[in-house]
Every structure is written in C-alpha cells, then in structure tokens.
Amino acid sequence: MNGPLKRTHTCGELTDQQIGQTVVLCGWVHTRRDHGGLIFVDLWDKEGITQVVLNPQIDKLAHQQAQAIRGNFIIKVRGNVRSRPEGMVNPKLKTGAIEVYVDDLDLLNRSQTPPFSPWEDQEVTEALRLKHRYLDLRREELQRNLKIRYQITRVVRNVLDRQGFIEVETPILTKSTPEGARDYLVPSRVNPGKFYALPQSPQLFKQILMVSGYDRYFQIARCFRDEDLRPDRQPEFTQIDLEMSFIEEDQLFALMEEMMAAVYQEVLGRSVSTPFPRLSYQEAIDRFGTDKPDLRFGLEIVDLGDLVRGTRFQVFESALQAGGQVRAINVKQSADTLSRKMLDDLIDVAKTYGAKGMAWIKVLDNELQSPIVKFFDKEMLDSMMARM
C-alpha cells in the first residue's frame, strides 16, 4: 500500500450503509476462490467475515498478489464497498449484502499449511488443538465463549459499582494458609530456601479490608489449588469474590439475584424474574435428596409414610415402625421402557446409597402392575397415586 493506511473497519462491521465508501480491512484469509478473472477472498477477524473481490481491471498488481495467497495468510486491503449482485446476498452474514472491490493489497504475513482448519468441521483431538492453541482460539465456539466471559465480568463490575463496591486486587504471592487444599509454592530468588504460596482464595485479605473499613469489596479473583482434577476442581480458576459488612442474609441474596438477572438480560437478552425461589436446606433434602437440586426435570421425592402405615406389606411397615421412611419418585412416561431387569438392578443401586431396598409400581393403561400391589387396598393405592 502507498503509505501506512490504518484499518477503518472490522470484517464484521460493513453493511449497505457504507456502500460507496473507501475502506481498509485487515484480517486472515478464511477462504479464497478463483473464478477465472475474479478472485474472491473471505477475510476474517474476530468480529466476522467480509467478502473482498480482486478484479484485474481495477488493480492488476493486487490481483497478481491474490493469486499467491492461501488460507490463514494475513492481508490488508483497501477498496470500495459495493452491493452484491442480485441473488448473491448471503443472509447468514451481517456483511452479506456487500463486498469490497480491492484497489490495493498488502501481504502482512504468510502461513504454512496448518495442521487443522479452525473454520471447518473436523474431528480434531484435544491434544492437537491445545498444541496449536492459536488456531484453536480462532474457532467460532471459543471466540463466542471468550466474548461472553468478558461481557459477564463487565456486567458484574457495573452492578457491584452501582451498589457501592470497590474493586481491590489482592496479592498473588502470599504465604501458605490452611484452606483445605494443598498450596502451589513459588521459590523466592532473593530469599533462598523461602517460598511464596499462590492464594487458594483472597479470604484473609478481604477480611483485612473489612476491618479497615472497606465495607463493600470485590474482585474477579484468580485462585490456585493443588488438587486432583475433577469436573468441579481445577488447579487454577477465576471466581467472583466479594465481602460485605453490616448486612443481613436477605441483602446478600438480593444482591446476587440482581447480579444474575443483569447478566441474563444484558448478555443473553433473557429476562429473569426476581426474587428467585428459595429453599431451605431441609426442604431441598426432603424434596430432591440434594442441597443443589436441578429443578428443571422434577423427580421430586414424595413421602408416602402416612399413607402406607398399617399396610400388610411388612417391608414398609417394619421400616416405619423402626423410625424409617417410605419415599417415592414418579419417573413419568417410563413404564413401557423400564424392564423388570432394569428395575431389579435399580434395587441394588438404591442399597449402595443406604436404602434398605426399593419397590416399584408401574402404571400402564390405568392399570397398576407390581409384585407389591396385592398388599394394599384400593383406597391406599388411590391415595398414593393421587399424591404422586
């Protein structure tokens, strides 16, 4: 190019509002197509794709240069924005109504043939993706995830700022503290034989801040824990860390609800009503058997003890007399898919979790099927079905 022209637009920005303008774009060659006299290049950056056209009648040198470029080359182009011909509009792209006719091209960097294309649907092992992380991070999924992550942290900061919080960065090089996991240790060069520990959380520092009068603190904190890998355990992770003084429990709940509602609305465009439903620990255990239930799929546990007391089925009666419980779940629309063997296998599973056993009743065409049905009178069965 003649002179150091600066980029004027990203590759996901141009629409029919810019038709007739001269623009400068920079990006990676996504695809290149040679249609005889014309060469079409899909130019990519993190904001999107713009189709650029190289016509030898507009600039012969740029057209010659384009014959040598390949996928993942980095180029800068200058050109005029035009409407795409009728029938050639691409509705899948924000820039699909226009194309840029190039009058100058600058090859910024060449690329060797990559081990995989970040823009094609290929079966690529995780090891290969991580080895070539710079390619992996160009994939649409990861581009989207990192943008969403940034948007979430931006919304969180805005919400907490409105609520009077200040963000304080606490030290990363600190001393070892007993927090339930092993510390990562970093040797000190200036103090031989001494070590820093990476923080498992900012707990001690934020308590110092509270004592110092900073009654509303937060940070997007990096934490480090030397633990074995599990789905919910990572050696290095980020958490929204905050501390408040002079508050009640309900104030904390309300703040978290405001934060989550703002994230859903501003990042995902989804409205979330507040306050959220609240369960006590005991209610969660009684209804779902866990203190972190997923309310989307039901399977609530129902207590049938009062309905089956006095039954001739001694397994239930003995359990109740010993202070135990008879509880049930309704696995809806599964009577014809759960075989007898599958149900018998579930009995063994129940025992591994401390249950004395498990009984089952199928409802098929309004008929009850089970080895234990004969031990209950009709009134008792009707009451159980109504409660379930």
Steps between C-alpha positions, in 0.01 A plus 500: 500500500606856443562622851407354840123495458316415819217250524168681475257216574492146632397206284163473670400863481417601142138515382315670218537823700865518389438444127719735297755552777869416475601274788810324631464150645752270669458133573565136431414330172208274587444367148622593153312424178630562149213544253700557186559870479376582851646382831270497803648500850304461823694715744461409869566669830344448842199715407396311188563439129496738203523390138762693302529484121818538297441604141800542267321786326498695828853418619716253311773485768255421780345229283843345437578505873168333577589207276773407749310539826359196680294424807617663827719756322463843662426785262398865494274623221364833392196520281155632419187360664238384250171315510514134416332401173135401521467141617850498656407646838604278793236534777716299742755781525450848641717619209318276252343787305831657395844419365819703476667548160872523576728762346800430725620190684780456751616154608578537870593141582512162334384177661614144471230240443343462847449155659125570503265775392334693783206578270413155374304227676780250555565223749801640686639356823520721804876442520547634146275798568691590815837459327388754241294714735533809280295313236257354751419846637385611154212251510158662515405319821802624694473849352141511624586358843777751566277791392221379729745462787615859454141625478410320823790653694413844360138469617608371843733795544227745401246349741742499793616853420138620518469331839799685645766231470863574421726258316827423676771274360647291780849343487571189295833426670405437862559256784360153551163484676293197606204508260426135430725439199872492433675823404703568191842614618729748320866520607634845586819600319593774744427283807662160434314213666183707537183461296192695408163327478243579233167590665221243516265796548529866609330413830753648743558811294132585467456455875778753550313735267182462707686579821655800323157645422461403134158355566422401140786334310518280192740370241500256210755285679743237379528207741743208504450161663730201459226237472431195289299586190124444520211655305453758777866537598763694306855589604444860386163671480324836517229589749286804572628577848328752724455592863250725677464642849188600694251296296235236551465173311214627283710794380764262368236289326349811340839614373576163343157495337550847356839396364371180337195674353723771351734240347213312337338820370808684374704205374238251383201728449283291730282641776521330839245582768616564855500409781604145418316208663671415827527162667625428847763230528251262658238560230755438226609173662141389559380578147808425290751312715774756435583853611558613139198368310441552130136608495460460124421130487286436807541155657398642836510259792155445651447370854240220503554391859170630635308335214649151529512472879311187601557326167537122478826556310741431787801660331331839520337440836824385666688800366238741632486335843879529523481874438583477131324648201323385186572746222441486125571674171284506188702416187242621251444345157745217574275206589540339157877559479614380844529122480476268799876444490568873498274546801670215686838658427375828647430321826871422531584860417267627773668277756842647420363839613377370835142404415369172639352420164273626225154409382335603177155537349431545131194679366407369155164593348375601846590154633744455787765234452735394779572201725399715800162627377319208669606627845306828469127563495345716228464806722869487591606459135277786388647726769856417394426563132331832580799621701749396232 
